[in-house]
């Protein structure tokens, strides 16, 4: 009985160890995404990141939105970034836009922008 309890305890500890590492990596990516978005805001290079398909998509009228609000749509196509989480990045940009323009811009933004 002691042998099975010990084996079960060891397996539980190993499981927790592997789960904790995965969580730390995800937290690091979230932190990096927020940091990158804030750096882009500081530089005045606002962009909304989009995870698209095989071919980048342009939506009719998106140029007007880009000019009006000073933000560009950056479509990664089918291969997204591995060091930035699009949703976290876009949330920071959206928060900045809310402070600067109010919430009215949200009616005009492309519907495929994730995280806002």
Backbone as a chain_set.jsonl record, in Angstrom:
{"seq": "XXXXXXXXXXXXXXXXXXXXXXXXXXXXXXXXXXXXXXXXXXXXXXXXXXXXXXXXXXXXXXXXXXXXXXXXXXXXXXXXXXXXXXXXXXXXXXXXXXXXXXXXXXXXXXXXXXXX", "coords": {"N": [[0.823, -1.191, 0.0], [1.938, 1.289, 0.796], [3.808, 1.585, -1.181], [2.298, 2.047, -3.54], [1.061, 4.434, -2.861], [3.26, 6.128, -2.651], [4.192, 6.073, -5.327], [1.988, 7.217, -6.625], [2.034, 9.763, -5.466], [4.481, 10.742, -6.424], [3.953, 10.767, -9.196], [1.928, 12.697, -9.247], [3.35, 14.99, -8.401], [5.189, 15.255, -10.512], [3.405, 15.764, -12.58], [2.334, 18.247, -11.768], [4.651, 19.769, -11.896], [5.231, 19.833, -14.724], [2.944, 21.13, -15.639], [3.188, 23.623, -14.419], [5.414, 24.779, -15.712], [4.446, 25.147, -18.329], [2.503, 27.076, -17.861], [4.071, 29.214, -16.971], [5.457, 29.873, -19.315], [3.336, 30.699, -20.955], [2.496, 32.941, -19.475], [4.748, 34.53, -19.785], [4.672, 35.075, -22.537], [2.316, 36.534, -22.649], [3.043, 38.763, -21.106], [5.125, 39.762, -22.708], [3.656, 40.428, -24.989], [2.015, 42.52, -24.085], [3.982, 44.329, -23.357], [5.19, 44.839, -25.865], [3.043, 46.0, -27.255], [2.662, 48.358, -25.758], [5.123, 49.571, -26.264], [4.891, 50.024, -29.016], [2.778, 51.847, -29.004], [4.0, 53.97, -27.695], [5.886, 54.664, -29.627], [4.213, 55.591, -31.529], [3.191, 53.927, -33.453], [0.613, 52.512, -34.092], [-1.178, 49.486, -34.336], [-3.443, 46.919, -35.308], [-3.369, 43.545, -34.777], [-3.916, 40.758, -36.851], [-5.012, 37.477, -37.327], [-5.034, 35.767, -40.12], [-6.026, 33.991, -43.088], [-4.712, 31.838, -45.63], [-4.159, 33.739, -47.536], [-3.666, 37.211, -47.15], [-6.256, 39.374, -46.034], [-8.109, 42.095, -47.236], [-10.385, 44.521, -46.251], [-13.138, 46.237, -47.559], [-12.995, 49.686, -47.303], [-11.308, 49.795, -45.129], [-9.057, 51.354, -45.237], [-9.926, 53.954, -44.762], [-10.571, 53.838, -42.046], [-8.025, 53.31, -41.009], [-6.657, 55.678, -41.675], [-8.212, 57.614, -40.372], [-7.985, 56.986, -37.623], [-5.315, 56.523, -37.228], [-4.17, 53.996, -37.114], [-3.013, 50.815, -38.194], [-3.909, 47.815, -39.928], [-2.464, 44.731, -39.355], [-1.905, 41.904, -40.912], [-1.158, 38.623, -40.317], [-1.499, 36.471, -41.937], [-1.675, 32.96, -42.527], [0.223, 32.03, -40.775], [0.853, 32.665, -37.612], [2.334, 34.832, -35.065], [4.887, 33.609, -32.846], [5.836, 34.606, -30.514], [4.19, 36.551, -29.562], [0.979, 37.114, -28.274], [-1.859, 37.575, -29.977], [-4.427, 38.429, -29.061], [-3.914, 39.567, -26.522], [-2.141, 41.638, -27.173], [-3.775, 43.225, -28.88], [-5.754, 43.995, -27.057], [-4.475, 45.877, -25.429], [-3.92, 47.907, -27.29], [-6.552, 48.538, -28.027], [-7.54, 49.517, -25.601], [-6.008, 51.85, -25.347], [-6.992, 53.207, -27.587], [-9.649, 53.55, -26.772], [-9.312, 55.381, -24.686], [-8.299, 57.565, -26.082], [-10.109, 58.112, -28.236], [-12.653, 57.545, -27.336], [-15.42, 55.197, -27.267], [-16.56, 54.958, -29.726], [-15.121, 54.296, -32.04], [-15.1, 51.567, -32.121], [-17.314, 50.638, -33.496], [-16.57, 50.871, -36.077], [-14.325, 49.351, -36.573], [-12.639, 46.529, -38.053], [-14.268, 43.367, -38.069], [-12.848, 41.057, -37.638], [-10.791, 41.442, -35.893], [-9.168, 40.24, -33.204], [-9.64, 40.018, -29.657], [-10.609, 42.467, -28.814]], "CA": [[0.0, 0.0, 0.0], [2.834, 2.446, 0.85], [4.478, 1.678, -2.469], [1.354, 2.664, -4.472], [0.87, 5.818, -2.428], [4.476, 6.84, -3.034], [4.184, 6.197, -6.786], [0.932, 8.178, -6.954], [2.52, 11.073, -5.045], [5.526, 11.133, -7.371], [3.294, 11.1, -10.456], [1.235, 13.98, -9.051], [4.36, 16.043, -8.373], [5.689, 15.405, -11.875], [2.335, 16.411, -13.34], [2.293, 19.661, -11.363], [5.87, 20.393, -12.411], [5.074, 20.103, -16.149], [1.875, 22.126, -15.791], [3.697, 24.928, -13.988], [6.286, 25.321, -16.753], [3.607, 25.606, -19.428], [1.857, 28.295, -17.416], [5.078, 30.268, -16.947], [5.721, 30.262, -20.7], [2.175, 31.473, -21.408], [2.555, 34.232, -18.796], [5.829, 35.288, -20.413], [4.19, 35.542, -23.835], [1.337, 37.597, -22.369], [3.813, 39.924, -20.673], [5.827, 40.289, -23.884], [2.644, 41.017, -25.87], [1.634, 43.802, -23.485], [5.173, 45.184, -23.451], [5.351, 45.226, -27.269], [1.957, 46.928, -27.593], [2.973, 49.645, -25.131], [6.26, 50.144, -26.997], [4.367, 50.519, -30.289], [2.006, 53.053, -28.69], [4.978, 55.019, -27.393], [6.513, 55.064, -30.895], [3.183, 56.113, -32.429], [2.945, 52.933, -34.508], [-0.532, 51.703, -33.672], [-1.632, 48.473, -35.284], [-4.228, 45.793, -34.837], [-2.854, 42.3, -35.339], [-4.981, 39.88, -37.335], [-4.638, 36.134, -37.765], [-5.859, 35.537, -41.294], [-5.924, 32.702, -43.754], [-3.548, 31.653, -46.488], [-3.933, 35.024, -48.189], [-4.091, 38.347, -46.346], [-7.548, 39.895, -46.453], [-8.37, 43.534, -47.115], [-11.816, 44.776, -46.169], [-13.481, 47.503, -48.201], [-13.125, 50.815, -46.384], [-10.388, 49.738, -43.988], [-8.104, 52.451, -45.362], [-10.514, 55.13, -44.097], [-10.392, 53.623, -40.61], [-6.603, 53.452, -40.721], [-6.296, 57.102, -41.748], [-8.97, 58.376, -39.376], [-7.542, 56.704, -36.262], [-3.865, 56.368, -37.169], [-3.842, 52.609, -36.778], [-3.025, 49.956, -39.373], [-4.192, 46.391, -39.724], [-1.309, 43.914, -39.708], [-2.408, 40.545, -41.096], [-0.077, 37.636, -40.352], [-1.812, 35.36, -42.823], [-1.957, 31.709, -41.829], [1.274, 31.728, -39.803], [0.856, 33.715, -36.603], [3.577, 35.012, -34.317], [5.065, 32.654, -31.75], [6.267, 35.313, -29.308], [3.17, 37.531, -29.181], [-0.398, 36.64, -28.315], [-2.613, 38.601, -30.683], [-5.518, 38.954, -28.238], [-3.358, 40.432, -25.471], [-1.603, 42.822, -27.846], [-4.889, 44.042, -29.347], [-6.452, 44.565, -25.898], [-3.747, 47.074, -25.006], [-4.16, 48.919, -28.316], [-7.959, 48.931, -27.912], [-7.655, 50.34, -24.399], [-5.448, 53.145, -25.715], [-7.949, 53.832, -28.508], [-10.803, 53.969, -25.96], [-8.938, 56.601, -23.956], [-8.046, 58.667, -27.015], [-11.23, 58.397, -29.134], [-13.932, 57.057, -26.818], [-15.726, 53.84, -27.744], [-17.237, 55.01, -31.033], [-14.285, 53.659, -33.062], [-15.361, 50.116, -32.114], [-18.338, 50.331, -34.506], [-15.954, 50.966, -37.403], [-13.173, 48.445, -36.707], [-12.903, 45.234, -38.696], [-14.847, 42.379, -37.15], [-11.936, 39.924, -37.438], [-9.737, 41.812, -34.951], [-9.379, 39.451, -31.985], [-9.184, 40.549, -28.37], [-11.145, 43.785, -28.424]], "C": [[0.879, 1.272, 0.0], [3.5, 2.688, -0.497], [3.576, 2.388, -3.489], [1.107, 4.128, -4.129], [2.067, 6.664, -2.84], [4.527, 7.075, -4.548], [3.157, 7.237, -7.22], [1.374, 9.605, -6.615], [3.578, 11.603, -6.015], [4.916, 11.536, -8.712], [2.551, 12.43, -10.371], [2.225, 15.142, -9.071], [4.937, 16.307, -9.763], [4.662, 16.124, -12.735], [2.251, 17.897, -13.025], [3.502, 20.409, -11.921], [5.724, 20.753, -13.888], [3.993, 21.142, -16.403], [2.378, 23.517, -15.446], [4.587, 25.548, -15.052], [5.475, 25.865, -17.917], [2.939, 26.927, -19.069], [2.847, 29.458, -17.403], [5.403, 30.764, -18.349], [4.578, 31.122, -21.22], [2.156, 32.852, -20.759], [3.626, 35.122, -19.406], [5.409, 35.855, -21.755], [3.183, 36.667, -23.642], [2.064, 38.885, -21.98], [4.527, 40.575, -21.854], [4.849, 40.974, -24.845], [2.245, 42.398, -25.382], [2.781, 44.8, -23.612], [5.367, 45.704, -24.881], [4.275, 46.223, -27.688], [2.228, 48.308, -27.01], [4.141, 50.342, -25.823], [5.789, 50.725, -28.331], [3.533, 51.784, -30.088], [2.956, 54.221, -28.461], [5.635, 55.555, -28.667], [5.501, 55.68, -31.868], [2.872, 55.193, -33.588], [1.82, 52.001, -34.081], [-0.904, 50.711, -34.76], [-2.503, 47.456, -34.57], [-3.703, 44.558, -35.544], [-4.025, 41.401, -35.705], [-4.376, 38.552, -37.746], [-5.563, 35.781, -38.913], [-5.729, 34.125, -41.821], [-4.664, 32.622, -44.586], [-3.164, 32.977, -47.154], [-4.431, 36.132, -47.262], [-5.37, 38.93, -46.922], [-7.608, 41.402, -46.251], [-9.879, 43.705, -47.151], [-12.085, 46.15, -46.764], [-13.675, 48.588, -47.139], [-12.145, 50.807, -45.228], [-9.356, 50.865, -44.043], [-8.613, 53.712, -44.676], [-10.344, 55.031, -42.592], [-8.946, 53.857, -40.215], [-6.179, 54.919, -40.717], [-6.965, 57.901, -40.631], [-8.39, 58.221, -37.978], [-6.031, 56.493, -36.139], [-3.413, 54.987, -36.735], [-3.9, 51.782, -38.058], [-3.382, 48.53, -38.965], [-2.979, 45.607, -40.209], [-1.761, 42.46, -39.724], [-1.238, 39.581, -41.24], [-0.312, 36.547, -41.386], [-2.046, 34.107, -41.994], [-0.91, 31.351, -40.78], [1.374, 32.888, -38.816], [2.172, 33.792, -35.86], [3.676, 33.999, -33.172], [5.426, 33.35, -30.442], [5.271, 36.366, -28.833], [1.802, 36.874, -29.273], [-1.261, 37.781, -28.842], [-3.681, 39.238, -29.8], [-5.003, 39.929, -27.176], [-2.814, 41.734, -26.056], [-2.749, 43.766, -28.223], [-5.679, 44.673, -28.195], [-5.791, 45.856, -25.436], [-3.989, 48.209, -26.004], [-5.597, 49.434, -28.216], [-8.185, 49.826, -26.696], [-7.127, 51.748, -24.661], [-6.42, 53.911, -26.618], [-9.185, 54.323, -27.753], [-10.513, 55.279, -25.235], [-8.819, 57.797, -24.884], [-9.29, 59.081, -27.797], [-12.604, 58.072, -28.546], [-14.197, 55.682, -27.404], [-16.352, 53.817, -29.137], [-16.442, 54.323, -32.147], [-14.585, 52.173, -33.187], [-16.428, 49.712, -33.139], [-17.738, 50.27, -35.903], [-14.829, 49.957, -37.636], [-13.588, 47.144, -37.394], [-13.364, 44.22, -37.662], [-13.906, 41.21, -36.86], [-10.749, 40.266, -36.539], [-10.053, 41.119, -33.625], [-8.92, 40.215, -30.749], [-9.737, 41.896, -27.988], [-12.594, 43.675, -27.995]], "O": [[0.584, 2.223, -0.724], [3.728, 3.827, -0.903], [4.053, 3.248, -4.229], [0.961, 4.962, -5.022], [1.906, 7.785, -3.322], [4.873, 8.17, -4.992], [3.439, 8.053, -8.097], [1.121, 10.538, -7.377], [3.561, 12.779, -6.379], [5.321, 12.539, -9.299], [2.55, 13.203, -11.33], [1.959, 16.169, -9.695], [5.147, 17.46, -10.141], [5.013, 16.995, -13.53], [2.109, 18.715, -13.934], [3.381, 21.55, -12.367], [6.06, 21.872, -14.275], [4.133, 21.959, -17.313], [2.025, 24.487, -16.116], [4.512, 26.757, -15.27], [5.785, 26.935, -18.439], [2.83, 27.809, -19.92], [2.493, 30.573, -17.786], [5.603, 31.963, -18.546], [4.811, 32.153, -21.851], [1.833, 33.837, -21.423], [3.435, 36.332, -19.531], [5.748, 36.993, -22.082], [3.194, 37.646, -24.388], [1.734, 39.964, -22.471], [4.531, 41.8, -21.984], [5.187, 41.993, -25.447], [2.149, 43.338, -26.17], [2.57, 45.969, -23.934], [5.674, 46.88, -25.077], [4.564, 47.186, -28.399], [2.044, 49.317, -27.691], [4.146, 51.566, -25.953], [6.238, 51.798, -28.732], [3.581, 52.694, -30.916], [2.742, 55.32, -28.971], [5.908, 56.751, -28.776], [5.883, 56.224, -32.904], [2.341, 55.638, -34.605], [2.057, 50.84, -33.748], [-0.94, 51.045, -35.945], [-2.32, 47.174, -33.385], [-3.604, 44.531, -36.771], [-5.001, 41.297, -34.963], [-3.354, 38.508, -38.43], [-6.748, 35.523, -38.702], [-5.372, 33.196, -41.097], [-3.664, 33.269, -44.276], [-1.982, 33.284, -47.31], [-5.496, 36.005, -46.659], [-5.552, 38.977, -48.139], [-7.202, 41.914, -45.208], [-10.564, 43.107, -47.98], [-11.352, 47.105, -46.507], [-14.438, 48.408, -46.19], [-12.152, 51.733, -44.416], [-8.84, 51.283, -43.007], [-7.834, 54.455, -44.079], [-10.012, 56.017, -41.934], [-8.664, 54.518, -39.216], [-5.423, 55.346, -39.844], [-6.337, 58.766, -40.021], [-8.306, 59.192, -37.227], [-5.53, 56.302, -35.031], [-2.391, 54.837, -36.065], [-4.75, 52.026, -38.914], [-3.182, 48.112, -37.824], [-2.521, 45.793, -41.336], [-1.975, 41.858, -38.672], [-0.43, 39.699, -42.162], [0.6, 35.774, -41.68], [-2.561, 34.186, -40.878], [-1.139, 30.451, -39.971], [1.906, 33.951, -39.137], [3.028, 32.919, -36.006], [2.663, 33.588, -32.606], [5.333, 32.746, -29.374], [5.492, 37.004, -27.803], [1.506, 36.165, -30.235], [-1.369, 38.831, -28.208], [-3.826, 40.46, -29.792], [-5.591, 40.989, -26.961], [-3.011, 42.807, -25.485], [-2.702, 44.958, -27.923], [-6.216, 45.771, -28.345], [-6.475, 46.819, -25.091], [-4.236, 49.346, -25.602], [-5.83, 50.639, -28.311], [-8.946, 50.791, -26.768], [-7.739, 52.73, -24.24], [-6.642, 55.108, -26.434], [-9.713, 55.392, -28.059], [-11.359, 56.171, -25.178], [-9.191, 58.913, -24.52], [-9.513, 60.274, -28.005], [-13.619, 58.305, -29.202], [-13.297, 55.066, -27.976], [-16.64, 52.742, -29.664], [-17.034, 53.819, -33.101], [-14.352, 51.58, -34.24], [-16.442, 48.57, -33.598], [-18.329, 49.685, -36.811], [-14.425, 49.734, -38.778], [-14.742, 46.724, -37.318], [-12.901, 44.222, -36.522], [-14.148, 40.447, -35.924], [-9.807, 39.481, -36.429], [-11.083, 41.384, -33.006], [-7.941, 40.96, -30.79], [-9.377, 42.431, -26.939], [-13.209, 44.679, -27.634]]}, "num_chains": 1, "name": "protein.A"}
